[in-house]
Amino acid sequence: MRAFVPLVGLIIMSINNSPSFADEGMWLYEMPPNQILMQEYSFELTPEKIEKLKGASVRLNNGGSGSFVSPDGLVLTNHHVALDALDQLSDKNNNYVEEGFNKVENGKRVELKVPSLELNVLDSIQDVTADVESVVQPTASASDNFKARQIKIAEIEADCLAKTKLRGDVMAFFDGARYHLYRYKKFTDVRVVFAPENVIGFFGGDKDNFEFPRYNLDMTLLRVYENNQPYQPKHYLKWSSTGTQKGDLTIVSGHPGGTSRHLTVTELVYERDIAVAKTIKLLEKFIQDAEEYAQRGDEQKRQIQPYKFSFENSLKVYKGFEPFLQSSFIDDKKKEEAAELAADQNVPGQPLKKALDQISQGLKTQEQMLETYRLFENFREDRVLSTWTQAFGGYSGKYFMAARHILRMKQEDQKPDAQRLREYQDSRRASLELELFSEAEIYPEMEKFTLTKGLETLVANLGANNVNVQAVLGGKTPVEKAEELVAGSKLNQVEERKRLAALSLEDLKNESDSFVQLAILVDPYSRQLRKQYEEDVEAYKAEGRVLLGKRHLADTTKTHYPDATFSLRFSFGKVEGFEQEGQYIEPFTTTQGIFPHAAAQPGNKDFALPQSWLSKKAVLADVPFNLTTTNDITGGNSGSPMVDRNLELIGLVFDGNRYSFDSEYRFNGEQNRTVAVDVRGMTEILRTIYGADDLLKSLGVVVPLKP
């Protein structure tokens, strides 16, 4: 499931937030819909239950979710969420992605620390809307108000760090109509404890992705350490021994990355005609490039695999958007928005028209800037500008990103903290440095390859005669320039990155490192683009969205939930199957079902069961393996715990079905299903296939599981 991919006039927002399906909603813990829960499930999420579930839920800095599941710091998440961690620990002699990780030496389990994995646990929440809005001036421009809000948010986050030593993230909800300060306890000593083989963690590969029935052990166990000792969380989820049944209440707690359920008609048209189409084209190119690099050998295939997985997974999602956006959905919204605008003519100042006009103005500039901005500011999180482009954008790769970060850290440190670019403020510095100074290996061959592809894209989009292209290439071909740049740098060495980061800005400018000089060369133009984008795109869209959000919340007859923002949410639903092509699909698969499912795909490596499974087929109990529920989730929920009404862990969320693509824009409770690994399957497989009795003991499993 996608980790990030980083509705419509007010009437549509009201419809979407007065759920047409009872299980719709990614709800804030500070705004639980207990009336709906009681009405539908005779269940109340009391303050005590909120505290327990909130405290047991964790956020990973690579875009996924997880949960504490033992008193000694074990964290359960997905294999695909931990894929990057497993890759960082792998080398040409140990491929933990493909082979899995399950080591015991001299009776003690081996655990490996991940170089650049940060884990956050939500400590507390404070409404800071009044503080943020206090700096807004009604007569000021959209750009000035945007900047004022950003400065105030930075001040709040810095104050949080100074006073509490906790990471503070000010989250904008309801399109900026509300701001909540989320305080996080941060952990950076996170170790891999157990992971299955990749073929089991992603069983069925792309063919089964977003499908059901499913037979997938998409799980990994990590352990959090503090002061070099296993962390003892205040709250953790008890591992259920009985699991769940059809019709039972299920609660998912996690960090959905982003949804677009409040887009205006203009924004939906932009999605359909520009953003989604361009992203698909971009991803197809990335996959083609990744496959080309993988053909160089097994080691190159290992190096590129995490990127390729992300590209393929995201491509399936975006292609799933297309038929929905081309359906009657947008036409229906046009009629509803037109009715709202007609009513707005009688409102002083016509606030709805003003909001829609501002958003449209921002989108118009975004369309004009899109290609150039993506190529120069490729680390920004946006619909088409996602973190994938750190490896496959215009100025591509980890060498360049390291050089840019080091340069900008020096430049931004000369400003007051609140006026710096957001990623270089003190509240985010430690997280940035964790990644920048990671011990994870950087591969020069892959860097040359991706940079070549990036420079070729630069030429193709801007033209060989473009002044910026000529300045960068200096008369050389992309292949020649990439070779020269990588040969002239030692930024793949962590000690070199630390040395350069310790220099003054003036001394850094005198360094001969090729990527440092490249960063210096392109930075003025890149900053200019970013400034223009923030002032002419983000500011206008933000100002319009705030107006829509305030109108949305003013409707007190509705129970509201905001779009997903990678902040902690919960959703509720029940165990249920679904109709697909005229056939009812039952909500459970079982462990023994994997063997005929594999046999039905002879010769397909994605269905090739490893020897660890084949040798235990006869003794593997036939218990529930994967299940489907009606919970409302999206990308970022990967790794989320699924619990029952007693808050016992009954499943591990890892995917949606083919009908879940629409959840970006709306919730379809009739067929949209969350797919999870059943706790009974995890228990039986850990015991029988992997012999992990020590882990089961930590998880509180003390009796044999009954089929």
N, C-alpha and C positions, 0 to 999 in steps of 0.2 A: 504494500500500500504506500502511496506517496507520503513523504514526510512533510514536504512543503510544496504548494503550487502557488511561493509565493509567487426590500429589493426595489425599489422602483418607486416611484412616487409614494407618498405616505399611505395611500390606501393599500398598496401592496405590502408595505412593511407591516401594517396592521394585520393583514391576512396571515402573513408568515409567522407572526408572533402571537396569534391566537390559534394555536396548532389545530389544523384540520384533522390531524392524527394525534391521538392522546400522547404518543411517545415522542413527538417532535420536541427538540430543544437541547442545546448544549448550555446548561444552566450554570450561572455563577453560584458559588457556595454562599456568597453573601446575600443572594436573592433566591433562595430555594422556593419552588412552586409547590409548597406543601398541600395547598388545596387540591391541586390536580393529582398529586401523589395519593392523597387520602381517598379522593373520589375514585380513582382508577385501580388502586392497589391496596387500599386500607393501610397505608404506610406513611410514617412521618419521619423526615430526616431531622432528628432532634439536634440541638447544639452539640451534645456528646458524640453522636454519630458523625456529625460534620467534622468535628475535631479529629476523630480517629481516622476517618477516610482521607481527609485532607493531609494529615500528618504522615500517613503511610504512602501517599502518592509522591512520585519524584519526576523531575524533568531532566532530560539529558540534553547537553548543548548541541548535539548533532541533529536535533529535531524530533526526538522521540520521547516516549513516556515509559514509566516503570513503576514498581512498588516494592516497598520493604515487605518481606515475607518470612522473616525470622528475627529472633531477638539478637542475633549476632551479625546483623548487617547485610544479609543476603538480599539482593535486588533481582526481581524477575522482570525481564523485558524480552523483546523479540530478537531472534537471530538476525533478522535484516536490519534492526536498529543497531545491533552490536557489530554489524558487518565491518564498519570502518575501524572499530577497535580491534577486531580480529585481524584485519589487514595490517594495521600499524604494528602488530606484534609478530607478523609473519615475515619470513625471508625465503630465500631460495631453497633453504633446507627444511623449513617448517611452514607449511601452508595450512594455517589454522582455519581459514575460510573453507577450504575444500575438505580437509580432514577432520575438522572439529577439534575440540579441546576438552579432555577428560583425563587428567593426569593425577596419579597417586604414587608417591615415592616414599619408601620406608614407612608406609602406613599413614602418611600425611598428604593431604590434598595440595597440589601445586596450584598457586594462584599468581597470575601475571599482571603487573600494573600497566594500565593503558597510558601512553605518554601524554595525550592531550584530551582526555575525557573529563568534562565537568558535569557534576550532578547537583541539582538544586532541589531543596525541600522548602515548600512554602511555610513561613513562620507566622506571618500575620498580614492583615489587610486593613488599609485606611482609606477612606474616601477623601480625596484631595481636590475634588472638583472646584470648590470655592477658591482655593489657592491658585489653581491654574487659570481660572477664568478672571481672577482679579486683575490680571495684566492686560486683558483684552479691552480695546477702546472701540466703541461703536463707530466712530468716524475714521478710524485708521484703515489703511489698505489691507487687503487679504494677506499680502506678503509680510507687512509689519506685525499683524496679529499672529501669523504663523511663527515668526521668529520669536515674538514675545512668549508665546506658549512654550516653544522649545527651550528657551532660556530658563523659564520658571520650572519646567519639568527637570532640567538638568540640576537646578539648585535643590529641588526636593530630593532627588536621588543622591546627590552628594551629601546632603545633610543626613540622610538615612545611613549612609556608609560611615560617616564621621561619628554619629551618635550611637549606633547599634552594632557596627562592624558587620552588618548584614548587607547583602546585595539588594538594592532597591530598584524595581522596575515600575515606572508609572505606566499603567495600561490604559489606553483610550477605549472606552466602550460606547456602544450606541452612537457610532460615527463621531466620537469626540464630545458628545453631550455629557458624558461622565468620565472622570479620571479616578482610578484607584491605585494606590501605592501598594505593590506586592513586595513584601520583604522576604528574602530567601536566605536560608543557611546554605552555604556553598561547600561542596566537597570536591577535591581534585585528586585524592588517592582512591582510585576506583580500579578494582582488579577483576580480571576474567576468571571465573571459577569453572563454568561448564558451558559448552556449546556443542550441538550435534554436527554431523557432517552437512555440508552445504546442500547436498541433494535431498536430505531429509528436512533441513531448515527451510528449503524452498522447493518442496517436492511437487513435481509436475511442471516446474518452471513457468514460462510465459503462457503456455497452453492452459494451465489450471489457474493462473493468476486472475483474481476477481471472478472465480467460478465456484460453484458448489454443486455436488458433493466435493469435499476436499479432505485430504489426508496429509496434514502438514504439522511437523513439530517445530514451529517457528518460535523457539524459545532459547534464551540464554540466561544463565545465572551469573551475576556480578556480585562482588562484595565491596562495601564501602569501609574505608579505614579512616580513623582519626588518631593522630599522634602515633601512627604505626601500629595501632591496635584495631581489631574489628569494632566498628561503630555499633553502639547499642541504641537503636531508635526508640523514642518514646512510644511510638505507635507502629505496629506492623499488622499485616493481615494473616489471619489463621488460615492454613491450608485445609480446605474442606476434604473430608473423607467420603462424603456421600454425593457430592456434585449437585446437579440440578435436573429438573424434569420439564417436559413440555408445558408451557403456560406459566411457569414460575417467573416471579419478578427478578430482573437483572439490573444491576447498577454498574455503570462504567465510569471510572474516574481517571481523567487524563488531560492532555494538553493539545486539543485540536488546533492545528496550525493556522488555518484560515478558511473562511467561507465567504461567499459573495451573494448573500441572500437579500441584501438591501441595495442592489444596484438600480440606478435609474434606467429608463429605456435607452438613453444615449449610451450609457456604459455597457448595457447588454449588447447593443449593436456593435460597439467597439470590440467587445469580447468576441462576438461571432465573426466579424469581418476582418479583424486585424490581429488581436492578441493571441487568440487560440490558433489561428492559421499560421502565424509566424512562429509560435512556439513549437508546433508540430514539425514545421520545416527545419527549425533549429535542432530539435531532438533527433530527427532522422539523419541530419548531417553528423551530429555527435556520435550516433550509433555506428554510422558508416566509418567514421574516423577510428573509433574504438576497436571495431572489428579489424581494421587494417593494421593497427598496432598489435593486436593480439596474434595476428598471423606470423609475427616475427619469432615466436617461440613460447614455450611453456611459462618461462619467467615473465615475459612481457604480458602474457595472458593473465597471469596472476596479478600483476601490477595494475592492469586496467579494469579488472573485473568489477570492483565496487562502483566505478563510474558507469560502466556499461549496464550494470543492474539498475542503477538509478535512472539512467536515460530510458531504458526499456519500460520500466515500471511507470514512469511519468508519461511516456508516449501513449501507453494504453489508456491512461486517465484522460489525457487531452483529446484523444480520438473518441473517447466516450462522451466528451462534452459536445462534440460537433452535432450529432443527430438531435440532441436535446435543444441546442440553441437554434437549430434550423426548423424546429417544430413550431406549432402555433403559440408557444409560450410567450414569445416577445410580442406578437400581434395582440394577444390578450392583454398584455401589460400596457401596450400603447393605448388601448381603449380605456383602461382604468386610469392611467395617468392623465389622459385628456379630460376625463370627467373631473379629476381632482383640480386640474388647472382651470377648468371652467368655474368651479366653485371658488378658486383662489382669487378670481378677478374681483370678488366682492370683499376681499380681506385687505385692510389698509397695508400698503407697501408691497402687496403680492409676494409674501415670503417664499412660497413654493416656487414661483417662477424665478425669483432671484436665486434660489438655491440651485435649481436646475440649470440656469444660465451660467452660473459660476463653474459648475462641474463640467458643462459642455465646453467652456472656454479652456479649462485645464486640459481636457482630453484632446482638443484640437492641437494645442502646443505639444502634447505628449506624442501624438502621431507624427508630427514634423521632426521631433528630436529623437525618436525611438532608436533608429539604427545607430546613429553616431553615439548617442549616450550609452547604449549597450556596449559598444566597442571600447569606450574609454573609461567608463565607470562601472566595470563589469562585476564588481563585488556587491553592488546594491541589491537588496531584496525587492523584487518587483515582479509583476506578472511574467514578463519575458526576461527580466534581469535577475536571475536567481544565482545561488551559490555554485551551481554547476559550472558557470562560466569562469570560475577561478581556474579551471583546468582547460576549458575549451572555448574561451571568448576571444576577444581581439588581442589584447596584451595578456597572454595566457600563462598559467602555471604558477607554481609555488615560489620559484625564484623571484618573479616579478612582484607577486603579492607581498613577499617578505620585504623586498626593497621599498615598495610603496609604503608599507606600514611603518618601517623604520624612518623613512623620510618624513612622513606626515606626523608621526609621534613627535619628532623634533620640532617641526613647524608649529604644531598645535600646542605644545607645551609652553610656547611663548605667549599664549593667550590666557585670559581668565578661564577657569574650568568650564563655566556655563556657556561660554561663547565658542568652545571648540566643536569640531565635527563630532557628532554623537559617539562614534565608536572609539574616540580618543579621550573621552572624559574619564575622570578618576574612578567613577563608579563602575566603569567597564574595562579599565586598564588591566587588571589582574587576569580577566578572562581572555583578553587579547594576547597578553604575553604568554599565557599557558599554551596557546596554539602556536604563536610565533616562535617560541623556544622549545617546542616539542622535540623529543628525541626520535620521533618517527622518521623513517628514512625517506629521503627525496631522491628520485631516480633521474640522473642526468639524461639518459636516453629518452625517457618519457617526456622530460621537460623540453628537449629539442623537438620532439615530434609534435607535441601540443602547441608549442610556440610557433612552429612552422605553419601549422594549420590556422592558428590565430592570425598570423601576419598575412597569410593568403586571403583570409576572410576580410581583413582590413583593406587590402588592395581591391578585392572584388566589390566591396561596398562603397568605398570612397574614391576609387580610381587611382591609377598609378601616378597621375599628375597632381594629386592632392598634396598640399604643402606639408601636412602632417605626415603623410605616408612617405614622402621623399625625405623628410628630416629623420624619420626613424630608420628607414632602410639604407640611406646613405649610398644609393646606387647599387646595392646588393639585392639578390633575390631573397625571398623569404627563407629558403633553405640555408643559404649562405649566412644570412643575418642571425638566424636562430643558432647555427653552429658557432658563430663568433661570440654571441652573447653568453651562451652556456660555458664555452671554453674560458671566457674572461671573468668568471665569477666562482666564488667558493660559498655561495649562500646555501648550498645543500648541507653545509656543516653548521651545527647548532652553535658551536663556539664562535664562529665567524659572525653569525647573526647577533650574538650577544656582544661581541666586540664593537660592531658597527653601531648597535643601539646605544652603547655607552659613550659614543663620541658626541661632541657638540655639533650643532647644525653646520657651522662653518667648516669644521674638520670633515664632516661627512661629505660635504660638497666637493672636497678635494680628494676624496677616495677614488681610486681607479676602477673599482668594481663595475663591470659592464651594466649590470641591472640597476645599480644605484644611479648611474649616469642616465640610463634610460628613464628611470622614474623621475629624475630631475628634469629631463627633457620634456616629457609629456605632461607633467603635473600642472603647469599653469593652464593649459587648455582644458585638461580634465576637470580642474577646479572650477573653471569658468562654466563648463557645461553643467556641473553639479549645482552651482549657484543659480543658473538660469532654470534648471529643472525644479529646484525647490521653490523658487519665486513664482514661476509661471505655470507650473503643473501642480505640484503638491499643495502649495498654498491655496490656489483657487479651488481645487477639489476638496481640500480640508474644510474651507470656509463654507462651501455649499453643503457638505456632509453634516457639519455641526447643526446647521439650520434644520436639516431633515431629521437628525437624531432627536433634537429637542421637541419637534412636533410629534415625532413617534412616541416619545415618553409621555407627552401630555395627554395621551389617550389612556385614561385611568381605567377604562373598561377592559383592557387587555392585560394579559400576563406576558411580560416581555423577557426575551433573552437576546443578548447581543451576538453579532457575528463573532466567529472564532478568531482568536488573536494569539495563539500559543500560550494562553494563560490557563490555569487549572479550572476545569469544568467537570460537571457530572451530567450524565444522561441516564434515563431509565427506560426500561422496555421489558420484554418478556421473551422466553424461549419460544420460537415459532418458525415454522417452515414458510414456504412461499410457492406461488404459482409461477411456472416457467414453461412457456410454449405449450400451454394446456395441460401440463402435468404438475401435480403437487410434489414438491421436494421436501422430504422429511428433514427436521432440524438437526439430526445427529448422524455422524458416521462413526464407525468403530475401528479399533486398531487392526483387527484381522482383515478389514476391508481393503487395506492398503495393498495386500498381495495380489488379489485379482485385478485391482486398479492398475498396478504396475505391469502385470502380465498382458494387459490389454494394449500396451504401448511398446511392443518389442522393438529393440534397437534404438529407442529414444533415451538418450543419456539422462534426461531430466526425470525419468521414471525408473532409473536403474538402482535398485535397492542395494545398499552396501552389505558386505559380508556380516557385519555386526547384527543386521536385521534378519538376513536369510538364515543364519545359524540358530536364531532363537524363535523362529516362526512357530515351531511346535509347542513351545512353552509360554508364548505370549498370550495372556488372557485377553479375551475379546470384550473390551470396555469402550465406552464413548471416547472418541478421539477429537473430532472437530464438531462445532455446533453453530447454529445461526440464531440471532435474536433481532428484535426490532429496535435496538438502541440506535440513537442518532449520533454518528461519529463522522470524522473526516481525517485527512492526513495529519499526522502529529499525534493521533490517538494510538498509533502503533505502539504496542508494549503496554497499553493501559490494562490495569486489573479489572476483571469483571467479578462482582461480588453478589451474594444473595441478600435477603432482607436481614440476615444476622451479621452482615459484613464479613462473611467468610469467603475466601477466594474460590471461585468455581470455574474461572476461565481466564484466558490471556488473549486479548484482542490482537488480531494481526491483519485483518483485511475486511473488505466489503465484497458483496456479490456484484454481478454485472449491472444491477439496477441501482447501485450506489453512486454512480458517476453524477447523477442529477443532484446529489446532496450538496454539491458546491453552490447550487442556486436555489434549491428547495428540498423539502423532505418528502419522500414518497413512501409512506408507511405501509402501503399494500405489498410492495415487492422489495424495497430497499432493506438489506439485511447486513448486520454486523457479523463477521465470521471470527470465531475464537477457538483456541486450543482448549479442550476440556481438561479440567484438573485431574480427572480420573485417568485420562490418557497419559498426561505428563507423569503421574505417579507410577503407573504400570510400566511405562517405557524407561523411566529412570532406574527402576528396580531391575527389570528383566533384561533389557537390552544393554544398559550401560553400567549395571552393577553399582549404582551410586547410593548405596545404603547410608553412607555418612551424610550425604546431602538430605536424604529423606528424613533422617533423624533430626537434622537442624530444622527441617520444615515441620516437625511435629508429627510425622507419619509413623505410627507405632504398631499398626496392625495391618495384616495383608489386605489388599483391596479386593472387594468382592466384585465379580463380573456384573 
